[in-house]
């Protein structure tokens, strides 16, 4: 299996959902690790927490 090439993250090219994911990772103090080692470096507990917070924030935005 070929390794992915390291591409710099361009925040202006991300979708709203992707931006939210990075925002939550930053809130949880995980963004540095994600930027250095990628999303695969996170545990399932950490990614589940991000997903849960994303769902919560989406519901809040839709109900506002």
C-alpha positions as CSV (number, residue, x, y, z in Angstrom):
1,X,0.0,0.0,0.0
2,X,1.4,3.4,-1.0
3,X,1.7,6.0,1.7
4,X,-0.2,9.3,1.2
5,X,1.9,12.2,0.2
6,X,2.0,14.9,2.9
7,X,0.0,17.8,1.7
8,X,-0.3,21.0,3.7
9,X,-3.8,21.7,5.0
10,X,-5.4,24.7,3.3
11,X,-8.1,25.9,5.6
12,X,-9.7,28.0,3.0
13,X,-10.3,24.9,0.8
14,X,-12.0,22.9,3.6
15,X,-15.8,22.3,3.7
16,X,-17.8,23.6,6.7
17,X,-17.9,20.2,8.2
18,X,-14.1,19.7,7.9
19,X,-13.5,23.1,9.4
20,X,-15.7,22.1,12.4
21,X,-13.7,18.9,12.8
22,X,-10.5,20.8,13.0
23,X,-12.0,23.4,15.3
24,X,-13.2,20.7,17.8
25,X,-9.8,19.0,17.6
26,X,-8.2,22.3,18.6
27,X,-10.7,22.7,21.5
28,X,-9.8,19.2,22.8
29,X,-6.0,19.9,22.5
30,X,-5.6,17.4,19.7
31,X,-4.9,19.6,16.7
32,X,-1.1,19.6,17.1
33,X,-1.0,15.8,16.9
34,X,-3.4,15.7,14.0
35,X,-1.4,18.3,12.1
36,X,1.9,16.4,12.8
37,X,0.8,12.7,12.5
38,X,-2.7,12.8,10.8
39,X,-6.1,11.7,12.0
40,X,-5.0,8.1,12.3
41,X,-2.8,9.0,15.3
42,X,-6.0,9.5,17.4
43,X,-7.5,6.8,19.4
44,X,-11.1,5.6,18.7
45,X,-12.2,7.3,21.9
46,X,-10.7,10.7,20.8
47,X,-12.3,10.4,17.3
48,X,-15.6,9.4,18.8
49,X,-15.5,12.4,21.1
50,X,-14.9,14.7,18.1
51,X,-17.8,13.1,16.2
52,X,-20.1,13.5,19.2
53,X,-19.2,17.1,19.6
54,X,-19.7,17.7,15.8
55,X,-23.2,16.2,16.0
56,X,-24.1,18.3,19.1
57,X,-22.9,21.5,17.4
58,X,-24.7,20.8,14.2
59,X,-28.0,20.2,16.1
60,X,-27.4,23.5,18.0
61,X,-26.9,25.4,14.8
62,X,-30.0,23.8,13.2
63,X,-32.2,24.7,16.2
64,X,-30.9,28.3,16.4
